[in-house]
Amino acid sequence: MANPHAETAAVIFLRRQLELLAHRKTQREIAHEAGFTNANMLSLMKVGSSKIPLDRVPSLARAMEVDPARLMQLALEQSIGKTNAAAILQVFGTPTTENERGWLNEIRDASDQTDPRLTTRSRTALRAIFGR
């Protein structure tokens, strides 16, 4: 099979993000920003003939303007399979995005680092922010 990873969630995500960036950046520019010496590497990942290298996830995420935690999760699933990736997440916890870490830091600051319990009242207030 020439493209064994073509239908993985990582490849679908990669293709979508490259399409979104196409009006501002070429694949060659993204590959260069991510530190790939071979600009063709991004094309190989996009069609699924090559996996996303785990050691390149941080730089690739920056170049592709995506959250590195999300890209790492997808790359892990692609690299070691969903079951193994789920086991790793079970041990280390769900990755948080940069935006989520911002919320968490604000909660810690607003509560004076008191580790507040999520109550029915606070859950209702939080959901109201999002219109839910």
N, C-alpha and C positions, 0 to 999 in steps of 0.2 A: 504494500500500500504506500503510495507516494506521499500522501498527506495524512498521516495517522492521527493527527491532533486537530484536524480541520473543524470538527464540530464541538470542540470543547468550549466551555463558557469563557475561558481565557482568550481564545482566538476570536470568538464573537465580540467580546468586549474590546479587544484590540482593534478589530476592523471598524467597529462603530466609532471609537475615539479617533482613529486616523481619519475617518470621513469627516468628523466634526472639526478637526484641525486643518483639513486640506486647504481651506481658503487662506490660512496664515502660515503654514509650515509644510515643507515637502517631507516625504519619508526620509530622504537623505539628510535633511537638517535634523530631524528627530533622532535618527540613528547616530549622527555625529554628537548631538547633545547628550545622548545616553552613553556615549563612550565606545560605541562599536567601531572597530577599525574597518570592518566590511559593511558598507551601507546596505548591502543586499540582505544582511541578517534580519532586518525588520520585515522584509518581504517574505523571507522563509518562515518567520513566526506568524505573519499575517495569513498565509495560506495553510498553516498547520503542519508544515513539513519539519519544523524545528520547534522545540519547546522554548518558553520564555526562561532564560537562565536566572535562577534564583538570586545569584549574586549581583545581577544587573537590575533587579526590581526597583531599588531606590532611585537610581539615575534614570531609568526608563520612565518611571512614574513622573519624575520632575519634567522630563522632556515631553511627555504626553499630557502633562497637566492633569493628572489624576491622583487620587489619594494612594499613597504607597501601601497602606494596610489592605485596601481592597484589591490592588493588583497582586500583592503577595498571596492573599488568600486564593485568588484564581490561579496563580502560577503554581502554588503548592498542590492544588487539586489536579492540575494538569501534569505535574511532575510525579507525584506519588499516589495519585488516585483520591477519590472523594472520601473513602473510608479512612485511609491513613491521615488525610488532611483534617478530617473531623476529629480523630483521636488527638492530634496535636492541638487543635483548638480547644478540645475538652480539657486538656492539661494546662495550657497556657492562657485560656480565655479567648473570648471573641476579640479580634483586633478592633481597636477604636480608630476612627478617622480623625484627622486633624481638627475638623469642625466639632466632633464629639468631645475631643479633649478640651477644646475651648469652653464648651458647656460645662464639663466636669470641673475645670479650673474655676469657672465663675461660681458654681455651686459651692465649692470649697471656700472660696473667698467670701461669698455672701453669708455663709454659715459660720464664719470664723474657725474653719477647720474642725467643726464639731461632729462630722460624719452623721448628718441628719438622716433619720429614718424616712423612707418614702411612705407617707401617710395617704389616706384617701383624699384629704384636703389638698396636699401638695400635688398629688397625681392629677386631681381635677384642675388645679391652677395651671399645671404644665400643659395638659391637654387643651385648655382654653387658648393658650398661646398659638396653638396650631389649628384652632377651630374644630377641635374634635370632642 
